[in-house]
Amino acid sequence: MASKTLHAVVEGRVQGVGFRYATVRQARALGLKGVVRNLPDGRVEVVAEGEELTLARLKAWLDRGPAGAYVREVTVRLEPYRGEYRDFGVGW
């Protein structure tokens, strides 16, 4: 399978509930590279690079989120692989 870049924006109760750090753990466990960050409007943005099947697993996890979060909607775009990241971490 080809490598891609997933760009996701997660809406709901996703800030102040450990969403970013749980996303880092999940993405690293899947072997993905990228970044997760809070947006000023209360949403969370995720950019992840990896194989399409693995990105689909991350998307399925984002649909639920960690305990304490309430995910209302996840908007996703698959983009060409960019190779920008060396690890997965929290952005500011």
ABEGO torsion letter per residue (X at the ends): XBBBBBBBBBBEBABGAGAAAAAAAAAAAAGBBEBBBBBAAGBBBBBBBEBAAAAAAAAAAAAAEBBGBBBABBBBBBBBBAGABABBBBBX
